[in-house]
Amino acid sequence: MTGQVRTVDGRVAGRRGQATRQKLLDCLGEMLSSSPYRDVKVIDVARKAGTSPATFYQYFPDVEGAVLEIAEEMAKEGAALTDLVAGRSWAGKAGSQAAEELVDGFLSFWRRNDAILRVIDLGAAEGDKRFYKIRMKVLNAVTNSLTDAVKDLQAKGRIDKDYNPAAIAGSLVAMLAAVAGHQKGFQSWGVKQAELKPSLALIVHLGMTGRKPTK
């Protein structure tokens, strides 16, 4: 952990305090993976971390405050999603590979952070601007890079300039997020994970280039 970590009352936490704080966050993260967000209580998080509710309240105002800390850290990791798109070519086989790697990286990120992303979606849907901003921070990491890619394709005459680049990019990312959050649900439709990725990559490639992928 880098930088100063402060308690709720403004004191700088020492090394042991920082370790305790991180353990509380780790335990909360584990609990979000197995319990509904609304059912997670401070006393349960503290017990799992081997400490007391009083200690929890030294570092976080409530469970929601701790969840936002986890969400912010996840958003920092999500910033790296831009690397899946930035500077990539969408011509020929390179375009096919770009679509495949974007889909693979996006779905993998969502699976790793499934629990906290579900909470973020819930908070954003309920109108909580804090969760909404974090959700957009994650999605923008890909949307902004895809928008630039569409603009580049338009400049090269490969996409009609009548289309709004941000609309194309935003639509594709919204689709990726919806599919990523519903990965387990595809099994009930008889769709295996190995079948989902190439189908999604096809749609992304078509959306970006208007052409079928080059094999």
C-alpha positions as semicolon CSV with decimal commas, in nm:
position;residue;x (nm);y (nm);z (nm)
1;M;0,000;0,000;0,000
2;T;0,148;0,336;-0,097
3;G;0,081;0,685;0,034
4;Q;-0,070;0,785;0,365
5;V;-0,375;0,599;0,489
6;R;-0,588;0,785;0,740
7;T;-0,847;0,675;0,988
8;V;-1,198;0,819;0,984
9;D;-1,096;1,083;1,239
10;G;-0,801;1,194;1,027
11;R;-0,509;1,019;1,200
12;V;-0,237;0,862;0,984
13;A;-0,253;0,483;1,011
14;G;0,068;0,300;1,092
15;R;0,189;-0,016;0,921
16;R;-0,020;-0,244;1,143
17;G;-0,322;-0,022;1,098
18;Q;-0,282;-0,030;0,721
19;A;-0,257;-0,409;0,728
20;T;-0,574;-0,432;0,938
21;R;-0,756;-0,197;0,705
22;Q;-0,653;-0,402;0,402
23;K;-0,758;-0,725;0,573
24;L;-1,102;-0,577;0,635
25;L;-1,130;-0,486;0,266
26;D;-1,014;-0,832;0,158
27;C;-1,268;-1,001;0,385
28;L;-1,544;-0,773;0,262
29;G;-1,451;-0,854;-0,097
30;E;-1,475;-1,226;-0,023
31;M;-1,813;-1,181;0,143
32;L;-1,951;-0,989;-0,155
33;S;-1,870;-1,293;-0,368
34;S;-2,094;-1,518;-0,162
35;S;-2,355;-1,292;0,000
36;P;-2,601;-1,030;-0,125
37;Y;-2,458;-0,681;-0,074
38;R;-2,748;-0,570;0,146
39;D;-2,694;-0,866;0,380
40;V;-2,331;-0,784;0,461
41;K;-2,301;-0,628;0,808
42;V;-2,008;-0,458;0,979
43;I;-2,004;-0,712;1,262
44;D;-1,976;-0,998;1,012
45;V;-1,688;-0,834;0,824
46;A;-1,506;-0,761;1,150
47;R;-1,555;-1,115;1,276
48;K;-1,424;-1,262;0,952
49;A;-1,118;-1,035;0,975
50;G;-1,058;-1,138;1,335
51;T;-1,117;-0,791;1,477
52;S;-1,400;-0,581;1,621
53;P;-1,668;-0,352;1,474
54;A;-1,501;-0,063;1,659
55;T;-1,184;-0,128;1,460
56;F;-1,383;-0,137;1,136
57;Y;-1,531;0,204;1,216
58;Q;-1,182;0,345;1,269
59;Y;-1,121;0,306;0,895
60;F;-1,463;0,316;0,728
61;P;-1,787;0,504;0,806
62;D;-1,996;0,201;0,707
63;V;-2,002;-0,101;0,475
64;E;-2,088;0,120;0,178
65;G;-1,781;0,334;0,242
66;A;-1,560;0,025;0,241
67;V;-1,728;-0,103;-0,076
68;L;-1,648;0,225;-0,249
69;E;-1,283;0,180;-0,153
70;I;-1,280;-0,163;-0,321
71;A;-1,461;-0,018;-0,621
72;E;-1,206;0,262;-0,662
73;E;-0,918;0,013;-0,659
74;M;-1,098;-0,199;-0,917
75;A;-1,147;0,108;-1,135
76;K;-0,772;0,173;-1,128
77;E;-0,717;-0,180;-1,258
78;G;-0,988;-0,120;-1,517
79;A;-0,792;0,175;-1,657
80;A;-0,558;-0,082;-1,812
81;L;-0,845;-0,201;-2,035
82;T;-0,753;0,083;-2,269
83;D;-0,445;-0,120;-2,367
84;L;-0,678;-0,372;-2,532
85;V;-0,771;-0,113;-2,794
86;A;-0,523;0,174;-2,803
87;G;-0,303;0,173;-3,112
88;R;-0,453;-0,145;-3,255
89;S;-0,507;-0,197;-3,626
90;W;-0,853;-0,303;-3,745
91;A;-0,741;-0,402;-4,094
92;G;-0,737;-0,763;-4,214
93;K;-0,621;-1,033;-3,972
94;A;-0,498;-0,768;-3,728
95;G;-0,858;-0,648;-3,694
96;S;-0,979;-1,000;-3,622
97;Q;-0,713;-1,039;-3,355
98;A;-0,799;-0,699;-3,206
99;A;-1,164;-0,797;-3,170
100;E;-1,077;-1,134;-3,016
101;E;-0,833;-0,988;-2,765
102;L;-1,073;-0,710;-2,667
103;V;-1,349;-0,962;-2,598
104;D;-1,119;-1,198;-2,410
105;G;-0,968;-0,921;-2,197
106;F;-1,303;-0,758;-2,122
107;L;-1,474;-1,083;-2,019
108;S;-1,175;-1,187;-1,809
109;F;-1,172;-0,854;-1,626
110;W;-1,543;-0,884;-1,555
111;R;-1,508;-1,238;-1,419
112;R;-1,223;-1,135;-1,187
113;N;-1,425;-0,845;-1,048
114;D;-1,774;-0,988;-1,081
115;A;-1,879;-0,935;-0,718
116;I;-1,785;-0,567;-0,689
117;L;-1,910;-0,490;-1,040
118;R;-2,252;-0,628;-0,946
119;V;-2,261;-0,391;-0,647
120;I;-2,150;-0,100;-0,865
121;D;-2,423;-0,176;-1,118
122;L;-2,679;-0,191;-0,838
123;G;-2,570;0,141;-0,691
124;A;-2,558;0,308;-1,033
125;A;-2,904;0,175;-1,122
126;E;-3,039;0,323;-0,798
127;G;-2,903;0,665;-0,892
128;D;-2,600;0,678;-0,662
129;K;-2,363;0,912;-0,847
130;R;-2,056;0,772;-0,669
131;F;-2,115;0,425;-0,810
132;Y;-2,218;0,567;-1,148
133;K;-1,891;0,760;-1,180
134;I;-1,687;0,449;-1,099
135;R;-1,882;0,243;-1,352
136;M;-1,825;0,505;-1,621
137;K;-1,456;0,525;-1,534
138;V;-1,423;0,153;-1,612
139;L;-1,630;0,168;-1,931
140;N;-1,459;0,485;-2,055
141;A;-1,123;0,307;-2,050
142;V;-1,245;0,111;-2,353
143;T;-1,502;0,352;-2,498
144;N;-1,259;0,640;-2,543
145;S;-1,000;0,421;-2,717
146;L;-1,263;0,262;-2,942
147;T;-1,395;0,608;-3,029
148;D;-1,047;0,711;-3,142
149;A;-1,021;0,390;-3,345
150;V;-1,352;0,463;-3,522
151;K;-1,237;0,818;-3,600
152;D;-0,918;0,676;-3,750
153;L;-1,116;0,432;-3,965
154;Q;-1,340;0,717;-4,081
155;A;-1,036;0,925;-4,176
156;K;-0,916;0,633;-4,386
157;G;-1,254;0,602;-4,555
158;R;-1,334;0,260;-4,407
159;I;-1,637;0,378;-4,208
160;D;-1,898;0,626;-4,329
161;K;-1,843;0,966;-4,165
162;D;-2,218;1,004;-4,108
163;Y;-2,188;0,773;-3,806
164;N;-2,102;0,915;-3,465
165;P;-1,778;0,749;-3,344
166;A;-1,876;0,772;-2,976
167;A;-2,215;0,618;-3,052
168;I;-2,053;0,318;-3,222
169;A;-1,792;0,275;-2,948
170;G;-2,039;0,328;-2,665
171;S;-2,287;0,081;-2,811
172;L;-2,021;-0,188;-2,844
173;V;-1,892;-0,133;-2,490
174;A;-2,244;-0,133;-2,344
175;M;-2,303;-0,465;-2,521
176;L;-1,974;-0,605;-2,389
177;A;-2,063;-0,499;-2,034
178;A;-2,410;-0,653;-2,057
179;V;-2,275;-0,981;-2,194
180;A;-1,988;-0,985;-1,944
181;G;-2,233;-0,947;-1,656
182;H;-2,449;-1,226;-1,792
183;Q;-2,179;-1,485;-1,868
184;K;-2,324;-1,750;-1,638
185;G;-2,669;-1,695;-1,787
186;F;-2,555;-1,804;-2,131
187;Q;-2,513;-2,158;-1,999
188;S;-2,891;-2,179;-1,949
189;W;-2,923;-2,109;-2,323
190;G;-2,686;-2,392;-2,403
191;V;-2,400;-2,157;-2,491
192;K;-2,054;-2,261;-2,371
193;Q;-1,788;-2,006;-2,276
194;A;-1,573;-2,126;-2,566
195;E;-1,861;-2,052;-2,805
196;L;-1,942;-1,712;-2,659
197;K;-1,608;-1,543;-2,725
198;P;-1,585;-1,595;-3,103
199;S;-1,949;-1,496;-3,149
200;L;-1,898;-1,177;-2,950
201;A;-1,574;-1,102;-3,136
202;L;-1,764;-1,135;-3,465
203;I;-2,017;-0,873;-3,353
204;V;-1,743;-0,637;-3,230
205;H;-1,552;-0,671;-3,558
206;L;-1,865;-0,610;-3,763
207;G;-1,949;-0,308;-3,549
208;M;-1,603;-0,159;-3,594
209;T;-1,544;-0,236;-3,960
210;G;-1,875;-0,338;-4,116
211;R;-1,697;-0,651;-4,245
212;K;-1,667;-1,013;-4,145
213;P;-1,338;-1,100;-3,968
214;T;-1,048;-1,221;-4,182
215;K;-0,947;-1,573;-4,090
